Structure formats: structure tokens, C-alpha cells
Amino acid sequence: QDPIIEELKKKFEDKVEFKKIDVDNNNELAAKFTVHAIPTLVIEKDGAVFKRYTGVTRANVLESDLNAALK
């Protein structure tokens, strides 16, 4: 998943803030976002979960949903 995220960071660098959380060392955030498997990706919009993905997710799906979140 990391190469996909790195590519998306470049495409959305001025529009989206990307954060990577080590859930083993941050149980509070893992609980907040209901992380039960790794990788889990969450897109937030206006402080709420917009989309959630568990497992490896294709770049085109993430890019499409990021664009939707920016509207």
C-alpha cells in the first residue's frame, strides 16, 4: 500500500493531508478509527469518516474517493 500512498501524496500534495499511524503504539487512534486489520485507510471530511478501506486498495479507487471528498 505504501507505493500507492506515496504516489497519491504527490498528486494531492496541496489539497490533502496524509498521516500514517503506528497502531501498535497509538491504541487511542486505532480505537477511534475502529482499526481491526492492517492496512486500514480512512478518508476524513469535515472531521467525520468519509470512506474507510481495510486491506490493500487500488490507487484508482483511492484517487476517485479523494477527489469526491474534495468536492
N, CA, C and O atoms as a Tripos MOL2 file, in Angstrom:
@<TRIPOS>MOLECULE
protein
  284   283    71     0     0
PROTEIN
NO_CHARGES

@<TRIPOS>ATOM
      1 N           0.8160   -1.1910    0.0000 N.3       1 GLN1
      2 CA          0.0000    0.0000    0.0000 C.3       1 GLN1
      3 C           0.8610    1.2570    0.0000 C.2       1 GLN1
      4 O           0.4380    2.2880   -0.5230 O.2       1 GLN1
      5 N           2.0610    1.1950    0.5750 N.am      2 ASP2
      6 CA          2.9130    2.3800    0.6730 C.3       2 ASP2
      7 C           3.2180    3.0370   -0.6700 C.2       2 ASP2
      8 O           3.1250    4.2610   -0.7650 O.2       2 ASP2
      9 N           3.5810    2.2820   -1.7230 N.am      3 PRO3
     10 CA          3.8560    2.9500   -3.0100 C.3       3 PRO3
     11 C           2.6340    3.6940   -3.5560 C.2       3 PRO3
     12 O           2.7760    4.7600   -4.1540 O.2       3 PRO3
     13 N           1.4590    3.1480   -3.3570 N.am      4 ILE4
     14 CA          0.2330    3.8050   -3.8180 C.3       4 ILE4
     15 C           0.0230    5.1060   -3.0470 C.2       4 ILE4
     16 O          -0.3000    6.1360   -3.6380 O.2       4 ILE4
     17 N           0.2010    5.0600   -1.7590 N.am      5 ILE5
     18 CA          0.0210    6.2530   -0.9270 C.3       5 ILE5
     19 C           1.0430    7.3220   -1.2950 C.2       5 ILE5
     20 O           0.7020    8.5020   -1.3700 O.2       5 ILE5
     21 N           2.2750    6.9280   -1.5210 N.am      6 GLU6
     22 CA          3.3140    7.8940   -1.8980 C.3       6 GLU6
     23 C           2.9640    8.5870   -3.2110 C.2       6 GLU6
     24 O           3.1710    9.7930   -3.3470 O.2       6 GLU6
     25 N           2.4450    7.8480   -4.1680 N.am      7 GLU7
     26 CA          2.0380    8.4360   -5.4500 C.3       7 GLU7
     27 C           0.8680    9.4040   -5.2510 C.2       7 GLU7
     28 O           0.8410   10.4800   -5.8490 O.2       7 GLU7
     29 N          -0.0820    9.0240   -4.4210 N.am      8 LEU8
     30 CA         -1.2210    9.9050   -4.1580 C.3       8 LEU8
     31 C          -0.7980   11.1640   -3.4080 C.2       8 LEU8
     32 O          -1.3670   12.2330   -3.6250 O.2       8 LEU8
     33 N           0.1870   11.0470   -2.5330 N.am      9 LYS9
     34 CA          0.7130   12.2230   -1.8340 C.3       9 LYS9
     35 C           1.2170   13.2480   -2.8340 C.2       9 LYS9
     36 O           0.9940   14.4460   -2.6670 O.2       9 LYS9
     37 N           1.8930   12.7840   -3.8680 N.am     10 LYS10
     38 CA          2.4080   13.6940   -4.8990 C.3      10 LYS10
     39 C           1.2630   14.3570   -5.6610 C.2      10 LYS10
     40 O           1.3080   15.5580   -5.9280 O.2      10 LYS10
     41 N           0.2480   13.5870   -6.0070 N.am     11 LYS11
     42 CA         -0.8750   14.1250   -6.7830 C.3      11 LYS11
     43 C          -1.7190   15.1190   -5.9850 C.2      11 LYS11
     44 O          -2.2490   16.0790   -6.5440 O.2      11 LYS11
     45 N          -1.8390   14.8880   -4.6880 N.am     12 PHE12
     46 CA         -2.7310   15.6980   -3.8600 C.3      12 PHE12
     47 C          -1.9730   16.5370   -2.8300 C.2      12 PHE12
     48 O          -2.5500   16.9390   -1.8190 O.2      12 PHE12
     49 N          -0.6920   16.8050   -3.0720 N.am     13 GLU13
     50 CA          0.1650   17.3910   -2.0460 C.3      13 GLU13
     51 C          -0.3460   18.7050   -1.4640 C.2      13 GLU13
     52 O          -0.1180   18.9690   -0.2830 O.2      13 GLU13
     53 N          -1.0170   19.5240   -2.2370 N.am     14 ASP14
     54 CA         -1.5060   20.8030   -1.7220 C.3      14 ASP14
     55 C          -2.9620   20.7480   -1.2640 C.2      14 ASP14
     56 O          -3.5020   21.7450   -0.7850 O.2      14 ASP14
     57 N          -3.5940   19.5900   -1.4110 N.am     15 LYS15
     58 CA         -5.0290   19.5010   -1.1440 C.3      15 LYS15
     59 C          -5.4010   18.5520   -0.0130 C.2      15 LYS15
     60 O          -6.4510   18.7100    0.6090 O.2      15 LYS15
     61 N          -4.5430   17.5600    0.2600 N.am     16 VAL16
     62 CA         -4.8730   16.5000    1.2140 C.3      16 VAL16
     63 C          -3.7210   16.3250    2.1930 C.2      16 VAL16
     64 O          -2.5550   16.3330    1.7990 O.2      16 VAL16
     65 N          -4.0500   16.1670    3.4580 N.am     17 GLU17
     66 CA         -3.0450   15.8650    4.4760 C.3      17 GLU17
     67 C          -3.0570   14.3570    4.7160 C.2      17 GLU17
     68 O          -4.0840   13.7850    5.0820 O.2      17 GLU17
     69 N          -1.9120   13.7240    4.5070 N.am     18 PHE18
     70 CA         -1.7760   12.2840    4.7170 C.3      18 PHE18
     71 C          -1.0810   12.0460    6.0470 C.2      18 PHE18
     72 O          -0.1060   12.7220    6.3730 O.2      18 PHE18
     73 N          -1.5780   11.0940    6.8090 N.am     19 LYS19
     74 CA         -0.9630   10.7180    8.0820 C.3      19 LYS19
     75 C          -0.8540    9.2060    8.1380 C.2      19 LYS19
     76 O          -1.7690    8.4890    7.7360 O.2      19 LYS19
     77 N           0.2680    8.7340    8.6380 N.am     20 LYS20
     78 CA          0.4740    7.2970    8.8290 C.3      20 LYS20
     79 C           0.6060    7.0610   10.3290 C.2      20 LYS20
     80 O           1.4350    7.6830   10.9940 O.2      20 LYS20
     81 N          -0.2000    6.1750   10.8450 N.am     21 ILE21
     82 CA         -0.2520    5.9210   12.2850 C.3      21 ILE21
     83 C           0.2070    4.4970   12.5760 C.2      21 ILE21
     84 O          -0.2580    3.5450   11.9490 O.2      21 ILE21
     85 N           1.1170    4.3590   13.5260 N.am     22 ASP22
     86 CA          1.5240    3.0440   14.0170 C.3      22 ASP22
     87 C           0.5210    2.6460   15.0980 C.2      22 ASP22
     88 O           0.6070    3.1070   16.2360 O.2      22 ASP22
     89 N          -0.4220    1.7940   14.7360 N.am     23 VAL23
     90 CA         -1.4960    1.4550   15.6750 C.3      23 VAL23
     91 C          -0.9990    0.6650   16.8840 C.2      23 VAL23
     92 O          -1.6550    0.6530   17.9250 O.2      23 VAL23
     93 N           0.1450    0.0120   16.7560 N.am     24 ASP24
     94 CA          0.7030   -0.6990   17.9090 C.3      24 ASP24
     95 C           1.1420    0.2770   18.9930 C.2      24 ASP24
     96 O           1.1360   -0.0560   20.1780 O.2      24 ASP24
     97 N           1.5220    1.4810   18.5810 N.am     25 ASN25
     98 CA          1.9830    2.4880   19.5320 C.3      25 ASN25
     99 C           0.9680    3.5990   19.7660 C.2      25 ASN25
    100 O           1.2470    4.5490   20.4970 O.2      25 ASN25
    101 N          -0.1980    3.4890   19.1560 N.am     26 ASN26
    102 CA         -1.2160    4.5130   19.3340 C.3      26 ASN26
    103 C          -2.6000    3.8680   19.3860 C.2      26 ASN26
    104 O          -3.3940    3.9700   18.4510 O.2      26 ASN26
    105 N          -2.8560    3.2110   20.4930 N.am     27 ASN27
    106 CA         -4.1160    2.4810   20.6650 C.3      27 ASN27
    107 C          -5.3440    3.3810   20.6170 C.2      27 ASN27
    108 O          -6.4080    2.9580   20.1660 O.2      27 ASN27
    109 N          -5.2010    4.6240   21.0820 N.am     28 GLU28
    110 CA         -6.3480    5.5350   21.0980 C.3      28 GLU28
    111 C          -6.8500    5.8240   19.6860 C.2      28 GLU28
    112 O          -8.0530    5.7800   19.4290 O.2      28 GLU28
    113 N          -5.9260    6.1210   18.7730 N.am     29 LEU29
    114 CA         -6.3390    6.3790   17.3900 C.3      29 LEU29
    115 C          -6.8620    5.1200   16.7230 C.2      29 LEU29
    116 O          -7.8120    5.1750   15.9420 O.2      29 LEU29
    117 N          -6.2500    3.9950   17.0260 N.am     30 ALA30
    118 CA         -6.7300    2.7290   16.4650 C.3      30 ALA30
    119 C          -8.1750    2.4850   16.8920 C.2      30 ALA30
    120 O          -8.9960    2.0380   16.0900 O.2      30 ALA30
    121 N          -8.4820    2.7740   18.1390 N.am     31 ALA31
    122 CA         -9.8540    2.6060   18.6280 C.3      31 ALA31
    123 C         -10.7870    3.6430   18.0130 C.2      31 ALA31
    124 O         -11.9110    3.3200   17.6290 O.2      31 ALA31
    125 N         -10.3260    4.8830   17.9190 N.am     32 LYS32
    126 CA        -11.1520    5.9540   17.3510 C.3      32 LYS32
    127 C         -11.6020    5.6170   15.9310 C.2      32 LYS32
    128 O         -12.7470    5.8640   15.5550 O.2      32 LYS32
    129 N         -10.6760    5.0460   15.1430 N.am     33 PHE33
    130 CA        -10.9820    4.7360   13.7500 C.3      33 PHE33
    131 C         -11.3520    3.2750   13.5370 C.2      33 PHE33
    132 O         -11.4330    2.8110   12.3990 O.2      33 PHE33
    133 N         -11.5760    2.5520   14.6280 N.am     34 THR34
    134 CA        -12.0230    1.1580   14.5850 C.3      34 THR34
    135 C         -11.1310    0.3070   13.6840 C.2      34 THR34
    136 O         -11.6130   -0.3840   12.7860 O.2      34 THR34
    137 N          -9.8350    0.3660   13.9350 N.am     35 VAL35
    138 CA         -8.8750   -0.4050   13.1460 C.3      35 VAL35
    139 C          -8.8170   -1.8250   13.6960 C.2      35 VAL35
    140 O          -8.4330   -2.0420   14.8450 O.2      35 VAL35
    141 N          -9.2050   -2.7940   12.8550 N.am     36 HIS36
    142 CA         -9.1610   -4.2020   13.2340 C.3      36 HIS36
    143 C          -8.1880   -4.9910   12.3760 C.2      36 HIS36
    144 O          -7.8480   -6.1280   12.7010 O.2      36 HIS36
    145 N          -7.7380   -4.3880   11.2800 N.am     37 ALA37
    146 CA         -6.8070   -5.0520   10.3650 C.3      37 ALA37
    147 C          -5.8850   -3.9950    9.7720 C.2      37 ALA37
    148 O          -6.1970   -2.8040    9.7500 O.2      37 ALA37
    149 N          -4.7450   -4.4690    9.2960 N.am     38 ILE38
    150 CA         -3.7610   -3.5810    8.6900 C.3      38 ILE38
    151 C          -3.5140   -4.0490    7.2660 C.2      38 ILE38
    152 O          -3.3190   -5.2460    7.0540 O.2      38 ILE38
    153 N          -3.5130   -3.1590    6.2800 N.am     39 PRO39
    154 CA         -3.7040   -1.7210    6.4200 C.3      39 PRO39
    155 C          -5.1790   -1.3330    6.4850 C.2      39 PRO39
    156 O          -6.0430   -1.9780    5.8910 O.2      39 PRO39
    157 N          -5.4300   -0.2730    7.2180 N.am     40 THR40
    158 CA         -6.7310    0.3850    7.2140 C.3      40 THR40
    159 C          -6.4880    1.8220    6.7880 C.2      40 THR40
    160 O          -5.6350    2.5080    7.3520 O.2      40 THR40
    161 N          -7.2320    2.2720    5.8030 N.am     41 LEU41
    162 CA         -7.1310    3.6480    5.3250 C.3      41 LEU41
    163 C          -8.4460    4.3450    5.6070 C.2      41 LEU41
    164 O          -9.5210    3.7710    5.4290 O.2      41 LEU41
    165 N          -8.3500    5.5910    6.0480 N.am     42 VAL42
    166 CA         -9.5430    6.3700    6.3590 C.3      42 VAL42
    167 C          -9.4220    7.7240    5.6720 C.2      42 VAL42
    168 O          -8.3950    8.3940    5.7820 O.2      42 VAL42
    169 N         -10.4680    8.1190    4.9680 N.am     43 ILE43
    170 CA        -10.5550    9.4710    4.4260 C.3      43 ILE43
    171 C         -11.5430   10.2200    5.3040 C.2      43 ILE43
    172 O         -12.6900    9.8060    5.4690 O.2      43 ILE43
    173 N         -11.0790   11.3260    5.8630 N.am     44 GLU44
    174 CA        -11.9380   12.1700    6.6830 C.3      44 GLU44
    175 C         -12.3400   13.4050    5.8910 C.2      44 GLU44
    176 O         -11.5630   13.9290    5.0930 O.2      44 GLU44
    177 N         -13.5480   13.8550    6.1210 N.am     45 LYS45
    178 CA        -14.0200   15.1150    5.5360 C.3      45 LYS45
    179 C         -14.8100   15.8390    6.6040 C.2      45 LYS45
    180 O         -15.7580   15.2930    7.1690 O.2      45 LYS45
    181 N         -14.4170   17.0680    6.8780 N.am     46 ASP46
    182 CA        -15.0980   17.8850    7.8900 C.3      46 ASP46
    183 C         -15.1550   17.1850    9.2440 C.2      46 ASP46
    184 O         -16.1540   17.2800    9.9570 O.2      46 ASP46
    185 N         -14.0730   16.4770    9.5960 N.am     47 GLY47
    186 CA        -13.9740   15.8390   10.8970 C.3      47 GLY47
    187 C         -14.7040   14.5230   11.0560 C.2      47 GLY47
    188 O         -14.7290   13.9510   12.1460 O.2      47 GLY47
    189 N         -15.3050   14.0340    9.9700 N.am     48 ALA48
    190 CA        -16.0320   12.7610   10.0260 C.3      48 ALA48
    191 C         -15.4550   11.7950    9.0000 C.2      48 ALA48
    192 O         -14.8550   12.2150    8.0110 O.2      48 ALA48
    193 N         -15.6360   10.5050    9.2380 N.am     49 VAL49
    194 CA        -15.1540    9.4970    8.2980 C.3      49 VAL49
    195 C         -15.9810    9.5830    7.0180 C.2      49 VAL49
    196 O         -17.2060    9.4580    7.0460 O.2      49 VAL49
    197 N         -15.2960    9.7980    5.9040 N.am     50 PHE50
    198 CA        -15.9280    9.8700    4.5860 C.3      50 PHE50
    199 C         -15.9010    8.4960    3.9240 C.2      50 PHE50
    200 O         -16.9010    8.0510    3.3610 O.2      50 PHE50
    201 N         -14.7440    7.8260    3.9950 N.am     51 LYS51
    202 CA        -14.5780    6.4740    3.4430 C.3      51 LYS51
    203 C         -13.5810    5.7180    4.3050 C.2      51 LYS51
    204 O         -12.6790    6.3080    4.9000 O.2      51 LYS51
    205 N         -13.7570    4.4050    4.3630 N.am     52 ARG52
    206 CA        -12.8400    3.5250    5.1030 C.3      52 ARG52
    207 C         -12.5380    2.3200    4.2290 C.2      52 ARG52
    208 O         -13.4220    1.7750    3.5660 O.2      52 ARG52
    209 N         -11.2790    1.9140    4.2390 N.am     53 TYR53
    210 CA        -10.8340    0.7520    3.4590 C.3      53 TYR53
    211 C         -10.0290   -0.1540    4.3790 C.2      53 TYR53
    212 O          -9.1970    0.3180    5.1540 O.2      53 TYR53
    213 N         -10.2720   -1.4280    4.2940 N.am     54 THR54
    214 CA         -9.4830   -2.4080    5.0270 C.3      54 THR54
    215 C          -8.8260   -3.3130    4.0020 C.2      54 THR54
    216 O          -9.4910   -3.8430    3.1120 O.2      54 THR54
    217 N          -7.5220   -3.4870    4.1280 N.am     55 GLY55
    218 CA         -6.7750   -4.2650    3.1470 C.3      55 GLY55
    219 C          -6.2240   -3.3550    2.0680 C.2      55 GLY55
    220 O          -6.4850   -2.1520    2.0570 O.2      55 GLY55
    221 N          -5.4680   -3.9360    1.1690 N.am     56 VAL56
    222 CA         -4.8600   -3.1640    0.0870 C.3      56 VAL56
    223 C          -5.9640   -2.6660   -0.8420 C.2      56 VAL56
    224 O          -6.8510   -3.4210   -1.2410 O.2      56 VAL56
    225 N          -5.8880   -1.3910   -1.1710 N.am     57 THR57
    226 CA         -6.8970   -0.7530   -2.0180 C.3      57 THR57
    227 C          -6.2190   -0.1890   -3.2540 C.2      57 THR57
    228 O          -5.1430    0.4030   -3.1660 O.2      57 THR57
    229 N          -6.8510   -0.3720   -4.4070 N.am     58 ARG58
    230 CA         -6.2770    0.0840   -5.6740 C.3      58 ARG58
    231 C          -6.1690    1.6080   -5.7120 C.2      58 ARG58
    232 O          -6.9900    2.3210   -5.1350 O.2      58 ARG58
    233 N          -5.1430    2.0830   -6.4010 N.am     59 ALA59
    234 CA         -4.8800    3.5160   -6.4970 C.3      59 ALA59
    235 C          -6.0440    4.2650   -7.1270 C.2      59 ALA59
    236 O          -6.4060    5.3460   -6.6630 O.2      59 ALA59
    237 N          -6.6390    3.7010   -8.1820 N.am     60 ASN60
    238 CA         -7.7250    4.4190   -8.8600 C.3      60 ASN60
    239 C          -8.9460    4.5860   -7.9570 C.2      60 ASN60
    240 O          -9.6570    5.5850   -8.0660 O.2      60 ASN60
    241 N          -9.1940    3.6430   -7.0860 N.am     61 VAL61
    242 CA        -10.3130    3.7480   -6.1380 C.3      61 VAL61
    243 C         -10.0340    4.8630   -5.1330 C.2      61 VAL61
    244 O         -10.8950    5.7010   -4.8680 O.2      61 VAL61
    245 N          -8.8300    4.8640   -4.5820 N.am     62 LEU62
    246 CA         -8.4700    5.8950   -3.6100 C.3      62 LEU62
    247 C          -8.4870    7.2820   -4.2450 C.2      62 LEU62
    248 O          -8.9930    8.2350   -3.6530 O.2      62 LEU62
    249 N          -7.9360    7.3900   -5.4440 N.am     63 GLU63
    250 CA         -7.8960    8.6880   -6.1230 C.3      63 GLU63
    251 C          -9.3080    9.2070   -6.3960 C.2      63 GLU63
    252 O          -9.5890   10.3880   -6.1900 O.2      63 GLU63
    253 N         -10.1710    8.3470   -6.8480 N.am     64 SER64
    254 CA        -11.5570    8.7390   -7.1170 C.3      64 SER64
    255 C         -12.2520    9.2140   -5.8450 C.2      64 SER64
    256 O         -12.9570   10.2230   -5.8600 O.2      64 SER64
    257 N         -12.0570    8.4960   -4.7560 N.am     65 ASP65
    258 CA        -12.7030    8.8650   -3.4980 C.3      65 ASP65
    259 C         -12.0880   10.1210   -2.8880 C.2      65 ASP65
    260 O         -12.7950   10.9030   -2.2520 O.2      65 ASP65
    261 N         -10.7910   10.3270   -3.0710 N.am     66 LEU66
    262 CA        -10.1710   11.5730   -2.6100 C.3      66 LEU66
    263 C         -10.7430   12.7590   -3.3780 C.2      66 LEU66
    264 O         -11.0470   13.7970   -2.7900 O.2      66 LEU66
    265 N         -10.8860   12.6060   -4.6810 N.am     67 ASN67
    266 CA        -11.4910   13.6760   -5.4810 C.3      67 ASN67
    267 C         -12.9200   13.9600   -5.0300 C.2      67 ASN67
    268 O         -13.3290   15.1180   -4.9570 O.2      67 ASN67
    269 N         -13.6750   12.9150   -4.7280 N.am     68 ALA68
    270 CA        -15.0500   13.0960   -4.2510 C.3      68 ALA68
    271 C         -15.0740   13.8210   -2.9060 C.2      68 ALA68
    272 O         -15.9430   14.6590   -2.6630 O.2      68 ALA68
    273 N         -14.1310   13.5000   -2.0460 N.am     69 ALA69
    274 CA        -14.0730   14.1410   -0.7290 C.3      69 ALA69
    275 C         -13.7200   15.6230   -0.8400 C.2      69 ALA69
    276 O         -14.0950   16.4190    0.0220 O.2      69 ALA69
    277 N         -13.0130   15.9850   -1.8810 N.am     70 LEU70
    278 CA        -12.6090   17.3790   -2.0620 C.3      70 LEU70
    279 C         -13.7210   18.2560   -2.6370 C.2      70 LEU70
    280 O         -13.5900   19.4790   -2.6670 O.2      70 LEU70
    281 N         -14.7860   17.6560   -3.0810 N.am     71 LYS71
    282 CA        -15.8910   18.4440   -3.6720 C.3      71 LYS71
    283 C         -16.7280   19.1020   -2.6070 C.2      71 LYS71
    284 O         -17.6930   19.7980   -2.9240 O.2      71 LYS71
@<TRIPOS>BOND
     1     1     2 1
     2     2     3 1
     3     3     4 2
     4     3     5 am
     5     5     6 1
     6     6     7 1
     7     7     8 2
     8     7     9 am
     9     9    10 1
    10    10    11 1
    11    11    12 2
    12    11    13 am
    13    13    14 1
    14    14    15 1
    15    15    16 2
    16    15    17 am
    17    17    18 1
    18    18    19 1
    19    19    20 2
    20    19    21 am
    21    21    22 1
    22    22    23 1
    23    23    24 2
    24    23    25 am
    25    25    26 1
    26    26    27 1
    27    27    28 2
    28    27    29 am
    29    29    30 1
    30    30    31 1
    31    31    32 2
    32    31    33 am
    33    33    34 1
    34    34    35 1
    35    35    36 2
    36    35    37 am
    37    37    38 1
    38    38    39 1
    39    39    40 2
    40    39    41 am
    41    41    42 1
    42    42    43 1
    43    43    44 2
    44    43    45 am
    45    45    46 1
    46    46    47 1
    47    47    48 2
    48    47    49 am
    49    49    50 1
    50    50    51 1
    51    51    52 2
    52    51    53 am
    53    53    54 1
    54    54    55 1
    55    55    56 2
    56    55    57 am
    57    57    58 1
    58    58    59 1
    59    59    60 2
    60    59    61 am
    61    61    62 1
    62    62    63 1
    63    63    64 2
    64    63    65 am
    65    65    66 1
    66    66    67 1
    67    67    68 2
    68    67    69 am
    69    69    70 1
    70    70    71 1
    71    71    72 2
    72    71    73 am
    73    73    74 1
    74    74    75 1
    75    75    76 2
    76    75    77 am
    77    77    78 1
    78    78    79 1
    79    79    80 2
    80    79    81 am
    81    81    82 1
    82    82    83 1
    83    83    84 2
    84    83    85 am
    85    85    86 1
    86    86    87 1
    87    87    88 2
    88    87    89 am
    89    89    90 1
    90    90    91 1
    91    91    92 2
    92    91    93 am
    93    93    94 1
    94    94    95 1
    95    95    96 2
    96    95    97 am
    97    97    98 1
    98    98    99 1
    99    99   100 2
   100    99   101 am
   101   101   102 1
   102   102   103 1
   103   103   104 2
   104   103   105 am
   105   105   106 1
   106   106   107 1
   107   107   108 2
   108   107   109 am
   109   109   110 1
   110   110   111 1
   111   111   112 2
   112   111   113 am
   113   113   114 1
   114   114   115 1
   115   115   116 2
   116   115   117 am
   117   117   118 1
   118   118   119 1
   119   119   120 2
   120   119   121 am
   121   121   122 1
   122   122   123 1
   123   123   124 2
   124   123   125 am
   125   125   126 1
   126   126   127 1
   127   127   128 2
   128   127   129 am
   129   129   130 1
   130   130   131 1
   131   131   132 2
   132   131   133 am
   133   133   134 1
   134   134   135 1
   135   135   136 2
   136   135   137 am
   137   137   138 1
   138   138   139 1
   139   139   140 2
   140   139   141 am
   141   141   142 1
   142   142   143 1
   143   143   144 2
   144   143   145 am
   145   145   146 1
   146   146   147 1
   147   147   148 2
   148   147   149 am
   149   149   150 1
   150   150   151 1
   151   151   152 2
   152   151   153 am
   153   153   154 1
   154   154   155 1
   155   155   156 2
   156   155   157 am
   157   157   158 1
   158   158   159 1
   159   159   160 2
   160   159   161 am
   161   161   162 1
   162   162   163 1
   163   163   164 2
   164   163   165 am
   165   165   166 1
   166   166   167 1
   167   167   168 2
   168   167   169 am
   169   169   170 1
   170   170   171 1
   171   171   172 2
   172   171   173 am
   173   173   174 1
   174   174   175 1
   175   175   176 2
   176   175   177 am
   177   177   178 1
   178   178   179 1
   179   179   180 2
   180   179   181 am
   181   181   182 1
   182   182   183 1
   183   183   184 2
   184   183   185 am
   185   185   186 1
   186   186   187 1
   187   187   188 2
   188   187   189 am
   189   189   190 1
   190   190   191 1
   191   191   192 2
   192   191   193 am
   193   193   194 1
   194   194   195 1
   195   195   196 2
   196   195   197 am
   197   197   198 1
   198   198   199 1
   199   199   200 2
   200   199   201 am
   201   201   202 1
   202   202   203 1
   203   203   204 2
   204   203   205 am
   205   205   206 1
   206   206   207 1
   207   207   208 2
   208   207   209 am
   209   209   210 1
   210   210   211 1
   211   211   212 2
   212   211   213 am
   213   213   214 1
   214   214   215 1
   215   215   216 2
   216   215   217 am
   217   217   218 1
   218   218   219 1
   219   219   220 2
   220   219   221 am
   221   221   222 1
   222   222   223 1
   223   223   224 2
   224   223   225 am
   225   225   226 1
   226   226   227 1
   227   227   228 2
   228   227   229 am
   229   229   230 1
   230   230   231 1
   231   231   232 2
   232   231   233 am
   233   233   234 1
   234   234   235 1
   235   235   236 2
   236   235   237 am
   237   237   238 1
   238   238   239 1
   239   239   240 2
   240   239   241 am
   241   241   242 1
   242   242   243 1
   243   243   244 2
   244   243   245 am
   245   245   246 1
   246   246   247 1
   247   247   248 2
   248   247   249 am
   249   249   250 1
   250   250   251 1
   251   251   252 2
   252   251   253 am
   253   253   254 1
   254   254   255 1
   255   255   256 2
   256   255   257 am
   257   257   258 1
   258   258   259 1
   259   259   260 2
   260   259   261 am
   261   261   262 1
   262   262   263 1
   263   263   264 2
   264   263   265 am
   265   265   266 1
   266   266   267 1
   267   267   268 2
   268   267   269 am
   269   269   270 1
   270   270   271 1
   271   271   272 2
   272   271   273 am
   273   273   274 1
   274   274   275 1
   275   275   276 2
   276   275   277 am
   277   277   278 1
   278   278   279 1
   279   279   280 2
   280   279   281 am
   281   281   282 1
   282   282   283 1
   283   283   284 2
@<TRIPOS>SUBSTRUCTURE
     1 GLN1         2 RESIDUE 1 A GLN
     2 ASP2         6 RESIDUE 1 A ASP
     3 PRO3        10 RESIDUE 1 A PRO
     4 ILE4        14 RESIDUE 1 A ILE
     5 ILE5        18 RESIDUE 1 A ILE
     6 GLU6        22 RESIDUE 1 A GLU
     7 GLU7        26 RESIDUE 1 A GLU
     8 LEU8        30 RESIDUE 1 A LEU
     9 LYS9        34 RESIDUE 1 A LYS
    10 LYS10       38 RESIDUE 1 A LYS
    11 LYS11       42 RESIDUE 1 A LYS
    12 PHE12       46 RESIDUE 1 A PHE
    13 GLU13       50 RESIDUE 1 A GLU
    14 ASP14       54 RESIDUE 1 A ASP
    15 LYS15       58 RESIDUE 1 A LYS
    16 VAL16       62 RESIDUE 1 A VAL
    17 GLU17       66 RESIDUE 1 A GLU
    18 PHE18       70 RESIDUE 1 A PHE
    19 LYS19       74 RESIDUE 1 A LYS
    20 LYS20       78 RESIDUE 1 A LYS
    21 ILE21       82 RESIDUE 1 A ILE
    22 ASP22       86 RESIDUE 1 A ASP
    23 VAL23       90 RESIDUE 1 A VAL
    24 ASP24       94 RESIDUE 1 A ASP
    25 ASN25       98 RESIDUE 1 A ASN
    26 ASN26      102 RESIDUE 1 A ASN
    27 ASN27      106 RESIDUE 1 A ASN
    28 GLU28      110 RESIDUE 1 A GLU
    29 LEU29      114 RESIDUE 1 A LEU
    30 ALA30      118 RESIDUE 1 A ALA
    31 ALA31      122 RESIDUE 1 A ALA
    32 LYS32      126 RESIDUE 1 A LYS
    33 PHE33      130 RESIDUE 1 A PHE
    34 THR34      134 RESIDUE 1 A THR
    35 VAL35      138 RESIDUE 1 A VAL
    36 HIS36      142 RESIDUE 1 A HIS
    37 ALA37      146 RESIDUE 1 A ALA
    38 ILE38      150 RESIDUE 1 A ILE
    39 PRO39      154 RESIDUE 1 A PRO
    40 THR40      158 RESIDUE 1 A THR
    41 LEU41      162 RESIDUE 1 A LEU
    42 VAL42      166 RESIDUE 1 A VAL
    43 ILE43      170 RESIDUE 1 A ILE
    44 GLU44      174 RESIDUE 1 A GLU
    45 LYS45      178 RESIDUE 1 A LYS
    46 ASP46      182 RESIDUE 1 A ASP
    47 GLY47      186 RESIDUE 1 A GLY
    48 ALA48      190 RESIDUE 1 A ALA
    49 VAL49      194 RESIDUE 1 A VAL
    50 PHE50      198 RESIDUE 1 A PHE
    51 LYS51      202 RESIDUE 1 A LYS
    52 ARG52      206 RESIDUE 1 A ARG
    53 TYR53      210 RESIDUE 1 A TYR
    54 THR54      214 RESIDUE 1 A THR
    55 GLY55      218 RESIDUE 1 A GLY
    56 VAL56      222 RESIDUE 1 A VAL
    57 THR57      226 RESIDUE 1 A THR
    58 ARG58      230 RESIDUE 1 A ARG
    59 ALA59      234 RESIDUE 1 A ALA
    60 ASN60      238 RESIDUE 1 A ASN
    61 VAL61      242 RESIDUE 1 A VAL
    62 LEU62      246 RESIDUE 1 A LEU
    63 GLU63      250 RESIDUE 1 A GLU
    64 SER64      254 RESIDUE 1 A SER
    65 ASP65      258 RESIDUE 1 A ASP
    66 LEU66      262 RESIDUE 1 A LEU
    67 ASN67      266 RESIDUE 1 A ASN
    68 ALA68      270 RESIDUE 1 A ALA
    69 ALA69      274 RESIDUE 1 A ALA
    70 LEU70      278 RESIDUE 1 A LEU
    71 LYS71      282 RESIDUE 1 A LYS
